[in-house]
Each structure stands twice: as C-alpha cells, then as structure tokens.
C-alpha cells in the first residue's frame, strides 16, 4: 500500500485531534497495531485497516462524532461485536470505525410491560441472562448469541434456531434510539406493539448500519415455556428429511425450532462435543416443541409419526432438559466444529421455499464435485434458511476464489427457485454484486432513495449492499430495464 502524501497525513492528524476532543483521552484508537483488531468482521476473507476507531460512551458523543464527520465528509462504519458474516462491518481506509462495545448496559427491565431497554453493545444472551431469574427470556437466539450484540442483531435482522415460532429480530424489537449521520437523535417505536405513522422501525431492522447508528434498543421478553422437549431424528437421505420438514409444516405444526444438519456437519459436531448423534444418518433433524406438557407430548407424537412415515431410522425424544440442551449444543456448535475439518470455511446464507430443499441440496452436491470443494450443510429447516459451509484452504492459490464462485452459484440457485439472497446474515460486501440477480435497476434505485432520505451524502457504511452507488441527485431517473420505457422524472433529493 503506498504511503499517504503529506496532505492526506495532515488531514488525518487534524481529524484525529478533533475526534479526541469529542471523545476524551481513551476514546480513540489510531495506532496501526491496535487497528489490526478491527480490520475485518466475521467474514475474515476481506480485511482493511480503518482510518481510526472511535469508542464513545454516550449517545451525545455518538451524535457529536457523526455531526463532525457529516460536516467534514468523513465516512463512518458502525461496529458492534464484529460477528457479521457478510462483511457488514468491513472498514474503509478513509473511514472511521464507530465502535459501540462500551454501550454494554441494560438500561431498564420493565416486567409489567415485558420489555428490556438495552444499549446496543449488550450481547444477545446477556438480555436473557438479565431476566432469567424471573422466568423470562429473549426469543431470537443466533448461534453466536454468546458474543453478538443486540445492536448488530437489529442491523442484520438476525434469526436463530427458534425463529420459526417466535420470529426474527424484527418481530421482537419494539423501539430504537437512532442517531442520524447529521447528528440528530431520533426515537422510533416504543414499548407497544404498534405506533402511529410510517413503520420506520421496519426500515431500521435489517438496514445494515446504512441509515443511522443505533444507541438503544427496546425488545420484548417472553415468559419461559413451562415445558420444552426435543426430538432427534435421523434419516437415510437428505430428501427424506426435507420431505419430513414439509410434512410437519403441512400438517399445521409450528415447532419452537426445527434444524437440519447433513452427514458431514453431524459428524463434525459429534467429534467436537460427543453428543451421541447417529453417525449413520445422511441428515439429522432436531425438532423442539414447547408449551404445556400435554401440548409438547401431542406435538412430538405427531412429529414422530411423520418422521417414521418418511423413513426415519433414529427417533429419540429428550427425557430431560439437560438432554434437550445437549441435542441443541451440537447444532449451535456446528460452525466451530466444522472449522476443525479444514483450514478455512466460507459460511453462506440464503433462503429457499421448503419444497425446494431436496433439489437445492442435491444441486449443491453436484457443485461440490465440480468445484472440488467439500460443503457441510447446517440450516434452519423450518423457514428454509440455508447455511452451507464451503471448506477450503486459503493458503492454496485459487481456493478462495473457487469458494466464492461456489457460494455465488448457490445464491443464484436460491433466487432461481423462488428464494432470496439472505435470511439473516445481510448483504454487506459478500452479496453486494449479486443484488441484480434479485432486484431490477428500478428496485435498487428506490432502495437507494430511502438511504438518501437518511444519509444524503452517502457517508454511512458506503460500499455495502448496493452494487453501484449513485449520488442522490442522480436517482431522479430510473434506468430502462427489460425493454420497458424509462420511468418518468421523479422528485430529487
């Protein structure tokens, strides 16, 4: 990388001095050795040292930083725990990382209204831990819940193994405090299930840090179910397991969770934790029921019947809560377990209709042979959210590029069968150039107009989501596509 000239260096020093006045003595990270810790998020294939890292403690400091960066046209990338798997928090060489790790307090627990108000740096599991003694919990539970932050969950609209019944983050967040790029502090939503006016909260969920910086989150908490039991089901083929999933949903059963792993992922998890998973199964299904004891018994009885009908050769029902948690432990540890199989893996995220499961998994095996790279499959079977783990060795020339091409082909297939590019990891830089597979130029232009309403200068997390970023003034015209006539002139921002 070439050395910056004196003018660039001088500008950087002025920016750092100004930011230090806003943050105080320990709020700015600027030395190259310390910046290495921020050079990537969970998508470690892409790395870039940022200009600097700001670590504010208060909303007013966040507003001051953004106001300054807006005035001086400094780009900003917000970062929570850095667990994003799509490069959503990838730094920019000429941009500031705004780290929210110091926003780590539970602000209020309101049991009467069944909500928790938390700062964005609180971990997902930290919310459940805070209310566990009173018998409550926060339902969305990503596999990284011990580390991922609630602010990052909102930015990516994270899911988890229990999202089938209880919804994604967007279904469990009631309000946010948001600071705009201009330094304005907004409160969107509150403590009720609905609010008058436009659904701006729906826009903020999944916005990938491109519309504002979240400084507070209000989430709903639920009473822990009286009973929870899980079934561990092994199948002789992926197709049989996929049909079982479709039949369970088709019978009107909505389990608390329904997860699938293929043979490679199952073996990796078993070698890692010694759960007692059946190693002769080509596909493993974990189905959980919760509620009163009678309801759980009825649901699992019906699930077992459907599984047997689809040829299940293993069917174990948890006899205790410890055994149920052991069933889930292997699934939640599948990502680190798979890391023992190969020097590197590329974790994908796409969503398909449940009926296309067998077709897509079969096509992935064909791709695996063609690209000469193994793939382990772990996914939220109930809602069709796939997480293929493509195994490769970054030290071998060309393998990363092959893994990326393999992953792109999987995502194109997801869209082709009626699915979408992402279920919960977001677009970031990983899927940015695949957006035209799903959206027309008109669609993308309208999405960019929304960003322009919040961030007219395009300073928040630029380079993410959109394959081609237009200036807001350029979005007055929508391009011709698929032989249609141009859209009439639209109002300019």
C-alpha positions as CSV (number, residue, x, y, z in Angstrom):
1,X,0.0,0.0,0.0
2,X,1.5,3.4,-1.0
3,X,2.4,5.8,1.8
4,X,0.0,8.7,2.1
5,X,1.3,12.1,0.9
6,X,1.7,15.0,3.4
7,X,-1.7,16.5,2.6
8,X,-3.5,13.2,3.4
9,X,-1.4,12.6,6.5
10,X,-2.1,16.2,7.7
11,X,-5.9,15.8,7.1
12,X,-5.8,12.5,9.2
13,X,-4.0,14.2,12.0
14,X,-6.5,17.0,12.1
15,X,-9.4,14.6,12.1
16,X,-7.9,12.6,15.0
17,X,-7.2,15.7,17.0
18,X,-10.8,16.9,16.6
19,X,-12.3,13.5,17.4
20,X,-10.1,13.2,20.5
21,X,-11.6,16.5,21.8
22,X,-15.1,15.0,21.4
23,X,-14.2,11.6,23.0
24,X,-11.7,12.4,25.6
25,X,-8.3,10.7,26.2
26,X,-9.2,7.0,25.9
27,X,-11.9,7.1,23.3
28,X,-9.8,6.9,20.1
29,X,-7.7,4.1,18.7
30,X,-5.3,5.2,16.0
31,X,-2.0,3.3,16.2
32,X,-1.6,0.6,13.4
33,X,-1.0,-2.3,15.8
34,X,-4.3,-1.7,17.7
35,X,-6.2,-1.1,14.5
36,X,-5.5,-4.7,13.3
37,X,-8.2,-5.9,15.7
38,X,-10.8,-4.0,13.7
39,X,-9.5,-4.9,10.2
40,X,-12.4,-7.4,9.5
41,X,-15.6,-8.8,10.9
42,X,-16.6,-12.4,10.8
43,X,-16.0,-12.6,7.1
44,X,-12.3,-12.7,7.5
45,X,-11.5,-13.2,3.8
46,X,-11.7,-9.4,3.4
47,X,-9.5,-7.1,5.5
48,X,-8.8,-3.4,5.6
49,X,-7.3,-1.2,8.3
50,X,-9.6,1.8,9.1
51,X,-8.6,5.4,9.4
52,X,-9.2,5.2,13.1
53,X,-11.6,3.7,15.7
54,X,-13.9,5.8,17.9
55,X,-15.2,4.3,21.1
56,X,-17.9,6.6,22.5
57,X,-19.6,6.1,25.9
58,X,-22.7,8.2,25.4
59,X,-25.3,9.0,22.8
60,X,-24.3,12.6,22.9
61,X,-20.7,11.6,22.0
62,X,-22.1,9.5,19.1
63,X,-24.1,12.5,17.9
64,X,-21.1,14.7,18.2
65,X,-18.9,12.3,16.2
66,X,-21.5,11.9,13.4
67,X,-22.1,15.6,13.3
68,X,-18.4,16.3,12.9
69,X,-18.0,13.5,10.2
70,X,-21.0,14.9,8.4
71,X,-19.6,18.4,8.3
72,X,-16.1,17.2,7.2
73,X,-17.3,14.4,4.8
74,X,-15.7,11.6,6.8
75,X,-17.1,8.1,6.1
76,X,-18.3,6.1,9.1
77,X,-18.8,2.4,9.6
78,X,-20.7,1.4,12.8
79,X,-19.4,-1.8,14.5
80,X,-20.9,-3.9,17.3
81,X,-19.2,-7.2,18.3
82,X,-17.8,-7.7,14.8
83,X,-19.5,-11.1,14.3
84,X,-21.2,-10.2,10.9
85,X,-20.6,-12.9,8.3
86,X,-21.3,-10.8,5.3
87,X,-18.6,-8.1,5.7
88,X,-21.2,-5.6,7.0
89,X,-18.7,-4.0,9.4
90,X,-15.7,-4.2,7.0
91,X,-13.7,-0.9,7.5
92,X,-12.7,1.7,4.9
93,X,-9.2,3.0,4.6
94,X,-10.5,6.6,4.6
95,X,-13.3,5.9,7.0
96,X,-13.9,5.9,10.8
97,X,-15.0,2.8,12.7
98,X,-17.6,3.8,15.3
99,X,-17.3,1.0,17.8
100,X,-20.2,0.5,20.2
101,X,-18.6,-2.0,22.6
102,X,-18.8,0.4,25.5
103,X,-22.6,0.7,25.2
104,X,-22.9,-2.5,27.2
105,X,-25.5,-1.7,29.9
106,X,-29.1,-2.9,30.4
107,X,-30.9,0.4,30.8
108,X,-34.2,-0.9,32.2
109,X,-36.1,-4.1,32.8
110,X,-39.9,-3.5,32.7
111,X,-41.6,-6.7,33.7
112,X,-45.0,-5.1,33.7
113,X,-44.8,-4.3,30.0
114,X,-42.5,-7.3,29.3
115,X,-39.7,-5.3,27.7
116,X,-36.0,-4.7,28.2
117,X,-34.3,-1.5,27.2
118,X,-30.6,-2.2,26.4
119,X,-27.7,-0.4,24.9
120,X,-26.6,-1.8,21.5
121,X,-23.4,-3.4,22.8
122,X,-25.2,-5.8,25.2
123,X,-24.9,-9.4,23.9
124,X,-28.0,-11.3,22.7
125,X,-27.6,-13.8,25.5
126,X,-27.0,-11.0,28.0
127,X,-30.6,-9.9,27.7
128,X,-31.8,-13.4,28.6
129,X,-29.3,-13.7,31.4
130,X,-30.7,-10.4,32.9
131,X,-34.3,-11.7,33.1
132,X,-33.7,-15.4,33.7
133,X,-34.3,-15.4,37.4
134,X,-37.8,-14.0,36.9
135,X,-38.6,-16.8,34.3
136,X,-38.3,-14.6,31.2
137,X,-36.1,-14.8,28.1
138,X,-35.4,-13.0,24.8
139,X,-36.5,-15.4,22.0
140,X,-34.2,-14.7,18.9
141,X,-31.1,-16.9,19.5
142,X,-28.4,-16.8,16.8
143,X,-25.7,-19.4,17.2
144,X,-23.3,-16.6,18.1
145,X,-25.6,-15.3,20.8
146,X,-22.9,-15.5,23.5
147,X,-20.9,-12.9,21.5
148,X,-23.1,-11.0,19.0
149,X,-24.6,-7.7,20.1
150,X,-28.3,-6.7,20.1
151,X,-27.4,-3.6,18.0
152,X,-25.8,-5.8,15.4
153,X,-28.8,-8.1,15.6
154,X,-31.1,-5.2,14.7
155,X,-28.8,-4.1,11.9
156,X,-28.8,-7.6,10.3
157,X,-32.3,-8.7,11.4
158,X,-30.8,-11.8,12.9
159,X,-32.7,-15.0,13.5
160,X,-31.8,-18.2,15.3
161,X,-32.9,-21.7,15.9
162,X,-36.2,-20.6,17.5
163,X,-37.2,-18.0,14.9
164,X,-39.7,-20.4,13.2
165,X,-42.2,-19.9,16.0
166,X,-41.1,-16.7,17.6
167,X,-39.8,-14.7,14.7
168,X,-36.7,-12.8,13.7
169,X,-35.3,-9.7,15.4
170,X,-37.8,-7.5,13.6
171,X,-40.6,-9.4,15.3
172,X,-39.2,-8.8,18.7
173,X,-37.9,-5.2,18.7
174,X,-40.3,-2.6,19.7
175,X,-38.2,0.6,19.6
176,X,-34.8,2.1,19.0
177,X,-32.9,5.2,19.6
178,X,-31.1,6.2,16.4
179,X,-28.6,8.9,15.6
180,X,-28.6,10.1,12.0
181,X,-25.5,11.0,10.0
182,X,-26.3,14.7,10.7
183,X,-26.1,14.0,14.4
184,X,-29.9,14.1,15.1
185,X,-31.2,11.8,17.8
186,X,-34.4,10.0,16.9
187,X,-36.7,7.8,18.9
188,X,-38.5,5.3,16.7
189,X,-41.2,3.0,18.2
190,X,-41.5,2.5,21.9
191,X,-43.0,-0.1,24.3
192,X,-46.1,-1.0,22.4
193,X,-46.6,-3.4,19.5
194,X,-47.6,-0.7,17.1
195,X,-47.2,3.1,16.7
196,X,-48.8,5.7,14.5
197,X,-47.2,6.9,11.4
198,X,-44.9,5.2,8.9
199,X,-43.2,2.0,10.0
200,X,-39.7,3.4,10.3
201,X,-38.8,0.7,12.7
202,X,-39.4,-1.9,10.0
203,X,-37.0,0.1,7.8
204,X,-34.3,0.2,10.5
205,X,-34.4,-3.5,11.2
206,X,-32.0,-5.1,8.7
207,X,-30.7,-1.7,7.4
208,X,-27.1,-2.9,7.9
209,X,-25.8,0.3,9.5
210,X,-26.6,2.4,6.4
211,X,-29.3,4.7,7.8
212,X,-28.2,5.6,11.3
213,X,-26.3,4.4,14.4
214,X,-28.4,2.6,17.0
215,X,-27.7,3.7,20.6
216,X,-30.6,2.0,22.4
217,X,-32.9,-0.9,21.7
218,X,-36.2,-1.9,23.3
219,X,-37.1,-5.6,23.0
220,X,-39.9,-7.7,24.2
221,X,-39.3,-10.6,26.5
222,X,-41.4,-13.7,26.9
223,X,-42.2,-16.0,29.8
224,X,-40.2,-19.1,29.6
225,X,-42.4,-22.0,28.5
226,X,-43.5,-24.4,31.2
227,X,-42.1,-27.4,29.2
228,X,-39.7,-27.8,26.3
229,X,-38.8,-31.1,24.7
230,X,-36.9,-32.0,21.6
231,X,-36.9,-34.9,19.1
232,X,-33.6,-36.0,17.5
233,X,-34.4,-37.6,14.1
234,X,-32.0,-39.4,11.8
235,X,-32.8,-40.1,8.1
236,X,-31.2,-42.2,5.4
237,X,-31.3,-39.4,2.9
238,X,-31.5,-35.6,2.8
239,X,-34.5,-35.9,0.6
240,X,-36.4,-37.9,3.2
241,X,-35.5,-35.3,5.9
242,X,-36.6,-32.5,3.6
243,X,-39.9,-34.1,3.0
244,X,-40.4,-34.6,6.7
245,X,-40.0,-30.9,7.3
246,X,-42.5,-30.1,4.6
247,X,-45.0,-32.7,6.0
248,X,-44.7,-31.3,9.6
249,X,-45.4,-27.7,8.4
250,X,-48.1,-29.0,6.1
251,X,-49.9,-30.7,9.0
252,X,-50.2,-27.3,10.7
253,X,-47.5,-27.9,13.3
254,X,-45.3,-24.9,14.1
255,X,-42.4,-26.2,16.3
256,X,-40.4,-23.9,18.5
257,X,-37.4,-24.9,16.4
258,X,-36.6,-27.2,13.5
259,X,-33.0,-27.5,12.4
260,X,-31.2,-29.8,10.0
261,X,-27.6,-30.9,9.5
262,X,-26.2,-33.1,6.8
263,X,-23.9,-36.0,7.5
264,X,-20.6,-34.0,7.3
265,X,-21.9,-31.4,9.7
266,X,-23.3,-34.0,12.0
267,X,-20.1,-35.9,12.2
268,X,-18.1,-32.7,12.8
269,X,-20.4,-31.8,15.7
270,X,-20.3,-35.3,17.2
271,X,-16.5,-35.4,17.0
272,X,-16.4,-31.9,18.7
273,X,-18.9,-32.4,21.6
274,X,-19.7,-36.2,21.7
275,X,-23.5,-35.6,21.9
276,X,-24.5,-39.1,20.8
277,X,-25.7,-38.1,17.3
278,X,-26.3,-41.0,14.9
279,X,-23.4,-41.2,12.6
280,X,-25.1,-43.4,10.0
281,X,-27.7,-40.7,9.3
282,X,-27.4,-38.8,6.0
283,X,-29.4,-36.0,7.5
284,X,-30.2,-35.1,11.1
285,X,-33.3,-33.2,12.2
286,X,-33.9,-31.6,15.6
287,X,-37.5,-30.6,16.3
288,X,-38.5,-28.8,19.5
289,X,-41.9,-28.3,21.0
290,X,-42.7,-26.0,23.9
291,X,-45.7,-25.0,25.9
292,X,-47.6,-27.0,28.5
293,X,-46.7,-30.7,29.0
294,X,-49.8,-32.0,27.1
295,X,-49.1,-29.8,24.1
296,X,-45.5,-30.9,23.9
297,X,-46.4,-34.6,24.1
298,X,-49.0,-34.2,21.4
299,X,-46.7,-32.3,19.0
300,X,-43.8,-34.7,19.4
301,X,-46.1,-37.7,19.0
302,X,-47.3,-36.3,15.7
303,X,-43.8,-35.3,14.6
304,X,-42.5,-38.9,15.4
305,X,-45.3,-40.4,13.3
306,X,-44.5,-38.1,10.3
307,X,-40.8,-38.9,10.7
308,X,-41.4,-42.7,10.8
309,X,-43.6,-42.3,7.7
310,X,-40.6,-40.6,5.9
311,X,-38.3,-43.4,6.8
312,X,-36.5,-42.0,9.9
313,X,-34.2,-44.7,11.3
314,X,-33.4,-42.8,14.5
315,X,-36.1,-41.1,16.7
316,X,-35.1,-40.0,20.2
317,X,-37.2,-37.8,22.4
318,X,-35.4,-35.8,25.1
319,X,-36.1,-37.2,28.6
320,X,-34.8,-34.2,30.5
321,X,-34.0,-30.6,29.9
322,X,-30.3,-31.4,30.0
323,X,-30.7,-33.9,27.2
324,X,-32.7,-31.4,25.2
325,X,-29.9,-28.8,25.6
326,X,-27.4,-31.4,24.5
327,X,-29.3,-32.0,21.3
328,X,-29.1,-28.3,20.6
329,X,-25.5,-27.9,21.8
330,X,-24.2,-29.8,18.7
331,X,-26.2,-27.7,16.3
332,X,-25.2,-24.4,17.9
333,X,-21.5,-25.6,17.9
334,X,-21.7,-26.7,14.2
335,X,-19.8,-23.7,12.9
336,X,-16.7,-24.1,15.2
337,X,-17.0,-27.9,14.8
338,X,-16.8,-27.6,11.1
339,X,-13.7,-25.4,11.5
340,X,-11.8,-28.5,12.6
341,X,-12.3,-30.1,9.2
342,X,-10.5,-27.6,7.1
343,X,-8.1,-24.6,7.5
344,X,-10.9,-22.2,6.3
345,X,-14.6,-22.3,5.5
346,X,-16.9,-19.8,3.8
347,X,-20.3,-19.6,5.6
348,X,-23.1,-18.8,3.2
349,X,-26.7,-17.6,3.9
350,X,-29.6,-17.9,1.6
351,X,-33.3,-18.8,1.9
352,X,-35.4,-21.0,-0.3
353,X,-39.0,-22.4,-0.2
354,X,-39.1,-25.5,1.9
355,X,-40.4,-27.5,-1.1
356,X,-37.2,-26.8,-3.0
357,X,-34.9,-28.2,-0.2
358,X,-34.1,-31.5,-1.8
359,X,-33.5,-30.0,-5.2
360,X,-31.1,-27.3,-3.9
361,X,-29.2,-29.7,-1.6
362,X,-28.8,-32.1,-4.5
363,X,-27.5,-29.4,-6.7
364,X,-25.0,-28.3,-4.1
365,X,-23.5,-31.8,-4.0
366,X,-23.1,-31.6,-7.8
367,X,-21.4,-28.2,-7.4
368,X,-19.2,-29.6,-4.7
369,X,-17.9,-32.2,-7.0
370,X,-17.4,-29.7,-9.8
371,X,-15.6,-27.2,-7.7
372,X,-13.7,-30.0,-5.9
373,X,-14.5,-28.4,-2.5
374,X,-16.5,-30.1,0.3
375,X,-19.6,-28.4,1.7
376,X,-21.3,-29.1,5.1
377,X,-24.9,-28.0,5.4
378,X,-26.4,-26.5,8.5
379,X,-29.7,-24.7,8.3
380,X,-33.0,-23.5,9.8
381,X,-35.1,-26.1,8.1
382,X,-38.4,-24.7,9.2
383,X,-38.1,-21.5,7.3
384,X,-35.7,-22.7,4.5
385,X,-32.7,-20.6,5.7
386,X,-29.6,-22.4,4.4
387,X,-26.1,-22.0,5.8
388,X,-23.8,-24.0,3.6
389,X,-20.2,-24.1,4.9
390,X,-17.8,-24.4,2.0
391,X,-14.5,-25.9,3.1
392,X,-11.3,-24.6,1.5
393,X,-7.6,-23.7,2.2
394,X,-6.8,-20.0,1.8
395,X,-3.1,-20.9,1.6
396,X,-3.6,-22.7,-1.7
397,X,-3.7,-20.3,-4.6
398,X,-7.1,-20.0,-6.2
399,X,-9.1,-21.8,-3.5
400,X,-10.7,-18.7,-2.0
401,X,-11.8,-17.6,-5.5
402,X,-13.3,-21.1,-6.1
403,X,-15.1,-21.0,-2.7
404,X,-16.5,-17.5,-3.6
405,X,-17.7,-18.8,-7.1
406,X,-19.2,-21.8,-5.4
407,X,-21.1,-19.6,-2.9
408,X,-22.3,-17.3,-5.6
409,X,-23.7,-20.2,-7.6
410,X,-25.6,-21.4,-4.5
411,X,-27.1,-18.0,-4.0
412,X,-28.1,-17.7,-7.7
413,X,-29.8,-21.0,-7.4
414,X,-31.7,-19.8,-4.2
415,X,-33.1,-16.9,-6.2
416,X,-33.9,-19.1,-9.2
417,X,-36.1,-21.5,-7.1
418,X,-38.0,-18.6,-5.6
419,X,-35.9,-17.8,-2.6
420,X,-33.8,-14.8,-1.5
421,X,-30.1,-13.9,-1.2
422,X,-30.1,-13.7,2.6
423,X,-32.1,-14.9,5.5
424,X,-30.3,-13.2,8.4
425,X,-26.6,-12.5,7.7
426,X,-27.3,-9.5,5.5
427,X,-25.9,-8.4,2.1
428,X,-22.8,-6.4,3.2
429,X,-20.0,-6.8,0.7
430,X,-20.4,-10.5,0.3
431,X,-23.6,-10.4,-1.7
432,X,-23.5,-6.9,-2.9
433,X,-22.7,-7.8,-6.5
434,X,-25.4,-10.4,-6.6
435,X,-28.2,-8.0,-5.8
436,X,-29.1,-7.6,-9.5
437,X,-29.9,-11.3,-9.5
438,X,-32.9,-10.5,-7.3
439,X,-33.7,-6.8,-8.0
440,X,-34.1,-4.7,-11.1
441,X,-32.4,-1.4,-11.5
442,X,-35.7,0.3,-10.6
443,X,-35.9,-1.7,-7.4
444,X,-32.3,-0.8,-6.4
445,X,-32.8,2.8,-7.3
446,X,-35.9,3.0,-5.0
447,X,-33.9,1.4,-2.2
448,X,-31.1,3.9,-2.6
449,X,-33.7,6.7,-2.5
450,X,-34.6,5.5,1.0
451,X,-30.9,5.6,2.0
452,X,-30.7,9.2,0.6
453,X,-33.6,10.3,2.9
454,X,-31.5,9.3,5.9
455,X,-27.9,9.9,4.6
456,X,-27.9,12.2,1.5
457,X,-24.1,12.3,1.3
458,X,-23.7,8.5,1.4
459,X,-21.3,8.6,4.3
460,X,-22.7,5.8,6.4
461,X,-21.3,2.4,5.6
462,X,-20.6,3.1,1.9
463,X,-19.7,0.3,-0.4
464,X,-22.1,-2.2,1.2
465,X,-25.4,-3.7,-0.2
466,X,-25.6,-1.7,-3.5
467,X,-23.5,-2.9,-6.4
468,X,-23.5,0.6,-7.9
469,X,-23.9,3.6,-5.6
470,X,-25.5,6.7,-7.3
471,X,-25.4,10.2,-6.0
472,X,-28.8,11.1,-4.6
473,X,-29.3,13.8,-7.3
474,X,-28.7,11.1,-9.9
475,X,-31.6,9.0,-8.7
476,X,-34.1,11.3,-10.3
477,X,-34.1,9.0,-13.3
478,X,-34.7,5.3,-13.3
479,X,-32.9,3.3,-16.0
480,X,-34.6,1.3,-18.7
481,X,-34.7,-2.4,-17.9
482,X,-36.1,-5.5,-19.7
483,X,-37.2,-3.4,-22.6
484,X,-39.5,-1.2,-20.7
485,X,-39.8,2.6,-21.2
486,X,-38.0,4.9,-18.7
487,X,-39.9,5.8,-15.6
488,X,-41.0,9.5,-15.6
489,X,-38.9,12.1,-13.8
490,X,-39.1,11.6,-10.1
491,X,-38.6,14.2,-7.3
492,X,-34.9,14.7,-6.5
493,X,-33.5,14.7,-3.0
